[in-house]
Amino acid sequence: MQLLFGQDVEDVLTANGAVCGVRAAGRDYPADRVIIATGGASYPATGSTGDGYVFAKRLGHTVVPPRPSLVPLVARGDVCGKLMGLSLKNVRVTVREDGKTVYEDFGEMLFTHFGVSGPLILSASAHMRHFGSKQYQIDIDLKPALDEKTLDKRLLSDFARHKNSDFINALGELLPRKLIPVVVELSGIDPRTKVHSVQKDERRKLLRLLKAFPVEITGARPIAKAIVTTGGVSVREVNPKTMASRRVPGLYFAGEVLDVDAYTGGFNLQIAWATGRLAGESAAEEEAT
């Protein structure tokens, strides 16, 4: 057995329609089985530069166009920039595609200079794959533990304690300090209005804002900023029992180069480990037979 490290593979070689080796650094290495496990196109600094897609296409495989997944999201306007660095825990996010709910989850998120990020947002991004043809908005429930009726009672209680204060100074027990001026601005209520002068319809608008803080999403960060790549070698052209190519004898695929991806939380690593082991065992069994 010969082990080679630090060699840039330039091509997968075939003869009579079957794998016969690889070319690396200008030299051909014979092999009757080759496993392409080059990763996707995310995090190019780790070596995932999309070479596997090129090899697969040359060998006649269909490659679903790669796109970023589990990726931070870019938002319209300056609201997120004003909240940059603010982390929210225990909030609920609802993703709307052209007004229709396509995803909901509960967890932690982060505001950034370009938009939003964090575990909750990364998972949400997996459901936002039609930028350019669809419109996306995320609504953040800042108080998911309280239904609207209970939250309204909480507002009335807070307002009663601060009835002679300016409105902007009456939300300190309800919201993080950095979020208060933004919420006040979006509510349309004059920040210097005395709390006892806030009208019922104004309070209702504030209530809706707390239960569905809107962030319009215009796109995803570049694929190089994504945790994983969605798209890749079509799984229809790979035998799921062996990870062998259905088109080229002796060729196998494993990991993110395939058109498979999952939520954050170790699932994508599990895909890589499971398909890698299966491809390796299958290739070894073929050699033994």
C-alpha positions in Angstrom: 0.0 0.0 0.0 1.2 3.5 -0.9 0.1 6.5 1.1 0.5 9.9 -0.5 -0.2 13.2 1.3 -0.2 16.8 0.1 -0.9 15.8 -3.5 -3.4 17.8 -5.6 -5.5 15.3 -7.5 -6.1 16.7 -11.0 -8.3 14.0 -12.5 -9.9 10.6 -12.1 -8.8 8.3 -14.9 -10.9 5.7 -16.7 -10.3 3.0 -19.3 -13.1 1.1 -21.1 -15.6 3.0 -19.1 -14.2 2.0 -15.7 -11.9 3.6 -13.2 -8.2 2.9 -13.7 -6.5 5.5 -11.5 -6.0 9.1 -10.6 -3.6 11.8 -11.8 -1.9 13.9 -9.1 0.8 16.5 -9.6 1.3 15.5 -13.2 1.8 11.8 -12.4 -0.6 8.9 -13.0 -1.3 6.4 -10.1 -3.1 3.2 -11.1 -6.2 2.1 -9.1 -9.2 0.1 -9.9 -11.3 1.7 -7.2 -11.5 5.5 -6.4 -13.5 7.1 -3.6 -14.3 10.8 -4.2 -14.6 12.3 -0.7 -13.6 15.9 -1.5 -16.3 17.7 0.5 -18.5 20.5 -0.9 -17.6 24.1 -1.7 -18.0 25.5 1.9 -14.9 26.6 3.9 -12.4 26.5 1.0 -9.6 27.0 3.5 -10.0 23.4 4.6 -9.5 22.2 1.0 -13.2 21.9 0.0 -12.9 23.8 -3.3 -15.5 21.9 -5.3 -13.0 19.7 -7.2 -15.2 16.7 -6.6 -18.0 18.2 -8.7 -15.6 18.7 -11.6 -14.4 15.1 -11.5 -18.0 13.8 -11.2 -19.1 15.9 -14.2 -16.2 14.7 -16.3 -17.2 11.1 -15.5 -20.8 11.7 -16.7 -22.5 12.3 -13.4 -25.2 14.9 -12.8 -24.2 17.6 -10.3 -27.1 19.5 -8.7 -25.9 23.1 -8.5 -24.2 23.7 -5.2 -25.6 26.4 -2.9 -24.8 27.5 0.7 -26.7 25.9 3.5 -26.5 26.4 7.3 -25.4 29.9 6.5 -25.8 33.4 8.0 -28.5 35.5 6.4 -28.4 39.0 4.9 -31.2 41.4 5.9 -32.6 44.5 4.3 -32.2 47.9 6.0 -30.2 49.0 9.0 -32.1 47.4 11.9 -29.8 44.4 12.3 -26.8 46.7 12.1 -28.1 48.7 15.0 -28.4 45.5 17.0 -25.0 44.1 16.0 -23.6 41.8 18.6 -26.9 41.3 20.4 -27.5 37.6 21.1 -31.1 36.4 21.8 -31.7 33.2 23.7 -35.0 31.3 24.0 -36.7 33.0 21.1 -38.9 31.5 18.4 -38.2 32.2 14.7 -40.8 31.7 12.0 -39.6 31.7 8.3 -42.2 33.0 5.8 -41.8 32.4 2.0 -44.0 34.7 0.1 -46.1 35.0 3.3 -46.4 31.3 3.9 -44.8 29.7 6.9 -42.2 27.2 5.9 -40.2 26.7 9.1 -40.4 27.4 12.9 -38.0 26.6 15.7 -36.9 27.8 19.1 -33.4 28.6 20.3 -30.6 31.1 20.1 -29.7 33.7 17.4 -27.3 36.6 16.9 -27.6 40.0 15.1 -24.7 41.0 12.9 -23.6 44.0 10.8 -25.1 42.2 7.7 -28.1 40.5 9.1 -28.6 37.5 11.4 -26.7 34.4 12.4 -26.5 31.8 15.2 -27.8 28.2 15.5 -31.4 29.0 15.0 -30.7 31.1 11.9 -28.4 28.5 10.4 -31.1 25.8 10.6 -33.7 28.3 9.2 -31.4 29.0 6.2 -31.9 25.4 5.0 -35.5 26.4 4.1 -34.6 29.5 2.2 -33.4 28.3 -1.2 -35.2 30.4 -3.7 -33.7 33.9 -3.3 -34.5 35.9 -6.4 -37.8 34.2 -7.1 -39.3 34.2 -3.6 -39.5 36.8 -0.8 -38.4 35.8 2.7 -39.1 37.2 6.1 -38.3 35.9 9.5 -40.5 36.9 12.4 -38.9 36.7 15.9 -41.1 36.0 18.8 -39.2 37.8 21.6 -41.5 36.3 24.3 -42.5 32.8 23.2 -43.3 31.7 26.7 -46.2 34.2 26.9 -49.2 34.1 24.7 -50.6 37.5 23.5 -53.2 37.8 26.2 -50.6 37.1 29.0 -48.0 39.4 27.4 -50.6 42.2 27.2 -51.3 41.8 30.9 -47.5 42.0 31.5 -47.4 45.2 29.4 -50.2 46.7 31.4 -48.5 45.8 34.6 -45.2 47.3 33.5 -47.0 50.4 32.2 -48.8 50.9 35.6 -45.5 50.9 37.4 -44.0 53.4 35.0 -47.1 55.4 34.2 -45.3 58.8 34.6 -42.1 57.7 32.8 -41.2 58.3 29.2 -42.2 55.3 27.0 -38.6 54.6 26.1 -37.7 54.2 29.8 -40.6 51.8 30.6 -39.3 48.7 28.7 -36.2 47.9 30.7 -37.7 44.9 32.5 -39.1 43.4 29.3 -36.3 43.7 26.7 -32.5 43.8 26.4 -31.2 47.4 26.6 -29.8 47.4 23.1 -33.1 46.3 21.6 -35.3 48.9 23.3 -34.6 51.9 21.0 -35.1 49.8 17.9 -38.4 48.4 19.2 -39.6 51.9 20.2 -38.7 53.2 16.7 -40.5 50.3 14.9 -43.6 50.8 17.2 -44.1 54.3 15.9 -44.7 55.5 19.5 -42.9 58.8 20.3 -40.1 57.7 22.8 -40.9 60.7 25.0 -44.6 60.0 25.3 -45.6 59.5 28.9 -46.6 55.9 29.5 -50.0 56.9 30.8 -50.7 58.5 27.4 -49.9 55.4 25.3 -53.1 54.5 23.5 -54.7 51.0 23.4 -54.0 50.7 19.6 -50.4 51.7 20.1 -50.0 49.1 22.8 -51.5 46.5 20.5 -49.0 47.4 17.8 -46.2 47.1 20.4 -47.6 43.7 21.4 -47.6 42.4 17.8 -44.0 43.7 17.4 -42.9 41.7 20.5 -44.5 38.5 19.2 -43.4 38.9 15.6 -40.3 41.2 15.3 -39.8 41.3 11.5 -36.5 40.9 9.6 -36.7 40.9 5.8 -34.1 38.6 4.4 -32.6 39.4 1.0 -30.1 36.6 0.6 -27.5 34.3 2.2 -23.9 34.9 2.8 -21.4 33.5 0.2 -21.0 29.7 0.1 -17.5 30.1 1.5 -19.2 31.3 4.7 -21.6 28.4 4.9 -21.2 25.4 7.2 -22.3 23.0 4.5 -23.1 22.8 0.8 -26.5 21.8 -0.5 -26.4 20.3 -3.9 -23.7 18.0 -5.4 -23.6 14.6 -7.1 -27.1 13.4 -7.7 -27.9 10.6 -5.3 -30.0 8.9 -8.0 -26.7 8.0 -9.7 -25.2 6.4 -6.6 -26.1 3.0 -5.1 -27.1 3.8 -1.4 -26.2 0.2 -0.3 -22.5 0.6 -1.4 -22.0 4.3 -2.3 -20.8 3.0 -5.7 -21.4 5.0 -8.9 -24.2 3.7 -11.1 -22.4 5.1 -14.1 -18.7 4.3 -13.7 -17.5 0.9 -12.3 -14.9 1.3 -9.5 -16.0 4.8 -8.6 -17.5 5.6 -5.1 -18.7 8.8 -3.4 -18.8 9.8 0.2 -19.7 12.9 2.3 -20.7 16.4 1.3 -19.7 16.0 -2.4 -23.1 14.2 -2.6 -26.4 16.1 -2.8 -27.2 15.5 0.8 -27.3 17.9 3.8 -29.0 18.2 7.1 -29.5 20.6 10.1 -26.8 21.8 12.3 -26.1 19.6 15.3 -23.7 16.9 14.1 -26.0 15.4 11.4 -23.8 16.4 8.5 -20.8 14.9 10.2 -22.8 11.7 10.7 -23.6 11.7 7.0 -19.8 12.0 6.2 -18.8 9.3 8.6 -21.6 6.8 7.6 -21.1 7.3 3.8 -17.3 7.2 4.2 -17.3 4.0 6.1 -19.8 2.4 3.7 -17.8 3.5 0.6 -14.5 2.2 2.1 -16.0 -1.2 3.1 -17.7 -1.6 -0.2 -14.6 -0.8 -2.2 -12.5 -3.2 0.0 -15.1 -6.0 -0.5 -15.1 -5.5 -4.2 -11.3 -5.9 -4.2 -11.6 -9.1 -2.1 -14.0 -10.6 -4.5 
